[in-house]
Amino acid sequence: MAHEPEDTLGLFHGEVGSRGWPVEKLLDINEAASLLGVRPQTLYLWVSQKRIAYRKIGRLVRFRMSDLEEFVDQVRQPVVVEDHEHL
């Protein structure tokens, strides 16, 4: 029996794709910007600079939640531990 991922955030349409996996909901610019905590204009800028993955459906720009998560992981800044012994 195939394992179905739990959809606790409502990210899937309930449809099953060709691989038998749930189809991930595509987020519009306002939804994606809200999740990232930025203005839609900022997100449009990042799209034009190709800084973030997106899908183009006709003239519409859409985002997958997994692409947003990947973007957040990529821009993560490493923690720097200062050495206070040499001060």
Secondary structure by P-SEA (a helix, b strand, c coil): ccccccccccccccccccccccbbbbbcaaaaaaaacccaaaaaaaaaaccbbbbbcccbbbbbaaaaaaaaaaabbbbbbbbcccc
